[in-house]
C-alpha cells in the first residue's frame, strides 16, 4: 500500500509519501529543495559520492509515521 499527499510546512507545500513494505514502512517528505526520510536513506552516499547533485537530505531513525518523521531529530 502506498499513500501520497500534500502537506503544508511553514507556508510551503511538501509531499508526504508512505510506502508499506514487508516488515517496515518507508517514509519520505519531499520538497523542491530536498527531502527527509526514515532510516532507509543513505545520507553518507548523498553527502559524499553524490555531493555535486546539491541535494539537501536528512534522516530520522525509529519513526513509524509521517508525523513522527516531522517531529524527530534529524541526522545529516
N, C-alpha and C positions, 0 to 999 in steps of 0.2 A: 504494500500500500504506500502511496505517495501523496503528500499534501503540499501544495504551493499556494502561498497567499501573501498579499502585500501587507506590510506593517508600517506604521508611522513611527519614526525615530527622530526626535528633536527637529520636527518640522519637515523632514525628508522621508521619502518613501523608500523602503528596503523590501526585499523579497525574502520571505522565510520558506525554507524547504525542509521537509521532514520525510525521510525515507525509511520505512520499516524493513529491516533486513533480518535474516535469521540470527537470533540471539543478540541483536543490537539495533540501535536506531541511529541513522546518520542525520545530523542536524547542521544546517547552514543558514546564515543570514548574510545576504549579499547586497552590495550597492555598486555604483559605477566606479568607486574608488578602491574597493577591496571587499574582504569578507572575513567573518568569524565562523568558526566551525567547531564541532566536537573534537575529541581527541584523535580522530582518524586523520586529521590534517597533518601533513609532514611540513611543519614550519621551517625546519632547517633546510630542506630542499629549496623552498621558495627564497629564503634569505641568502643562501649560499650559491647554489648552482643556477638558479633562475633569477638572480638579482636584477638582471637587465630588463626584466618584464615590469619592474616597478609595481609589484602587487603588494598592497597593504594587507597583511593577513595575521590573524591571531587565533589561538585555540583555547578551549576550556575543557578540562577533563572531569569526568564524573557527572556530567549533565545528562538529563533524560528528556527534557522538553525544550522548546524554543524559549520559553520564559526563563528557565534555568540558565540557558546559554547566555541570554541577555544580561542576567544578573551576576554571573560567575566571574571570578578573577580570570583575566586572560594572560596567556604567555605568548611571547613572540619569538 
